[in-house]
Amino acid sequence: MVVRLSKKAFCLIRIRLDKEKITGSGNVFIKVAVIHVNDYLLKPRQMKVLSKLIAVSIVASAIFFTTNAQAQTVAAKQFTFSLGAETGLPTGVARLGTNFVLGATGQFQYGITNNFAVTFAAGGYHFFPKKNPTTGERYGSYGEIPLKIGVKQFFIPNVYVGVEGGLAWEKLEDGQGWAPFHRRDLAGRVGYANKHWDLSARYEDFYMKDYHTGLVALRLAYGFGL
């Protein structure tokens, strides 16, 4: 594709997309030629036009890629199980008394197709307390025990987005037992996965009426087929 912005500007952008053979693993190779721009000759208005053209070209390339690439990461019609370690930071009300989160979760996954799966996850997160600036003593720590179901969609090979929903129960420290309530649990994540390893970043929110607490976390998990 060749675009000429102005005869005076002598600006020529050349973008070439060569689609090569799609292998059985679903890999797609895209070559983008060097963009030649004599930008020192461009006026501000022309620069804006150029920026828009480059943005459109990038979006078009992304659409081309996601349309033609078939992610083969999910094993269709099969169950897999992964066990992961998690670390993160508290959000919402949890930031008032805690400053760090560690956890572990197990996740069952069933592949509906080669790029779409349903998930069921359970585990636990421990919220480590910080010191009360007034008394110098630490606030009480606590744990959250979530049970979630969700979906996982691969849009390009090995890269996915997922959403989960469920309930979470709070476990208090010092023998206080369980909190007399549960919270609704909503989470969204983006990640990279291959046959065995899964690395994802997630935002998770536990809420009850106007009371929100949660975490931003990273999960590294190892999985295998069942």
N, C-alpha and C positions, 0 to 999 in steps of 0.2 A: 504494500500500500504506500503510495507517495502522496504527500500533502505539501502544497506550496502556499505559504502564508502571504508573501508579498514579493514582487519583483525587486523592489528596493532593498528589502531585508536580505535577499539572497539566502533565504532559509529553506533548507530541505531536510525533511524528516523521513527517514526510510525505516520502516519496521517490517520485517519479514518473519512470518511464522511458518516453519516447516514441520508438518506433522509426520513423524516417522511411525514405523510399525508399532502397534500396540501388542506387547508380548502377552503370554498367557497369564503372567502375574499381575497384569493390569497396569504396567508402567507406561507412561507417556513421556516422550522427550520433546521439548519445545526449544527451538533456537530463536533467539531474538537478536537481530543485527544491531550493530552499534548505531546510536542515534547521533546524527551529525547536525549540529546547530551552531550557526554563527550568531550567538546570542549577543555579542557586543554591538551588533547592528540593529537589534530589535528595540522598538519603542515599548513603553510600559503596557500599552493596550495590546500590542502584539504578544508580549510575554504572557499576558493573561490568557490569550487564545491558545498559545503554545502549551501552557500548563493544562488547560482543559483537554487539549488533544492528547497529551501524554496520559492524563488520567483516564480518558476514554479507552485508549489503547491498552492500558494495564487492566482495566475492568474487562475488556473484550477478551484479553488473553486468559484471565481467570475463568471467565465463563466457558471459553473453549476447553480449557483444561479440565474443569469439573464436569463438563458435559461428556467428554470423551474418556476420562479416566474411570475405570471400574475398580473400586477398592476391594481387594480380596482378603482383607484382614480377618473378617468374621467367618467362622466355620458354620455354614448354613446347616440347619437341622441338627445341631450338636450343642451339648452343654459343655461349658468350661467353668473353671473355678479359679479365682485369684485371691491371694492373700497379700495385703499391703500395709506399709507403715506410712503414717501421716504426721506432718508437722505444719504448724501455722500460727496465725495471730487471731486473737479474739476480736469480734466486732459488736456493735450495738452496746447494750447495757453491760455485756461481759467485759468491756474494756475498763469499767470502773474499778473492778477488783482483781482482774487477772491480766497477765501480759504474755502468756505463751501457752500453746496447745500441742500436746502429743497424743497420738491415737493409733489404733490398728483396726482394720476392717477386712471382712471377707465378702466376696462378691460372686454370686452365681450369674452366669450369662447364657442365654439361649439365642442362637442365631436364627433369625427369621429368613434373611437372605444373606448374601455375601458381604453386604455393607450396612445391615440394620439388625439390631439385637435388642432384646428386652433384658433387664437386669434386676436382681434382688440383692440388696446389700444390708449388712448388719455389722455392728462393731461397738467401739467406744472411744470417746475423746476425753482426755483429762485436761482441765483448765487449771494451770498453775497460778497461785495467788501472788499479788504484789503487796508491798508494804503500805499500810495506812500512813499517810504523811503526817497525820496529827498525833497518833499514838506510837508510831514506829513498829507496830505489830503487823503481822501479815493477815490479810483477809482470809476467809475460809476458801479452800479449794473445793472443786466439785467435778463431777463427770456427767457426760451426756451419752445416752445409749440410744442410737437411732435404728429404726427399721424402715427401709426405703425400697420402693420399686421404681423403675425408670426405663428409659429408652436410650439407645446409643446409635448415632448415625455417622458413618464415614462418608465424607464428601469428596475427599481425595485420598489416595493410598496412605494408610497408616495414621491419618489425622482425623479426629472425630470431635463431635460435640455431644453432650448428653444432658438430660434433665432427669431429676428424681424428686419423688414426693413420698411422705410417710409421716411417722410420728416419732417423737423422741422423749425419753424419760430421764429425769435428773436424779443422780445419786449424790447425796451429801456426804461430807467427811465427818470424822470423829464420832462414828456410830449413830449419826442422826437418821440414817436410813434413807428412804426414797422421799423425794418431794411429793406432796399430795396433789400433783397435777401432771399433765403431760402437755407437750407442745407440738404444734404442727411443724413439719420439717420440709422445707423446699430447698433444692440445690441445683446449681447449673455448673457445668464443667467443660473444659476443652482439654484434649490430650493427644498423646502420640502412643501408638501401640503396635507391636509386632506379634509374632506367634506366641511369645512367652512374656515379654515385658510390657508394662503399661505405666506411663508417666503422665500425670494430669494435674491441672490447677483447678481449684474449685472454690466457689462461694456458696456457703450454706447458711440458711437462716432458720432459727427456731423461734417461733412466734406464738403468742397467746394474747388475743385482743390487741392492745397497743404496746405490748411488751415484746421487744425484739432483742434477741441475742444470737450469736452465731460465730462464724470463723471464716477466714480466708486461708486455704491450705494447699499444700502439695502432697500428692500421693504417689508412691513408687510401689508397684506391685508385681508379683511373679505369678503367672497363670499357667494352667495346663488343662488338657481335655479330659473329660470324664467318660 
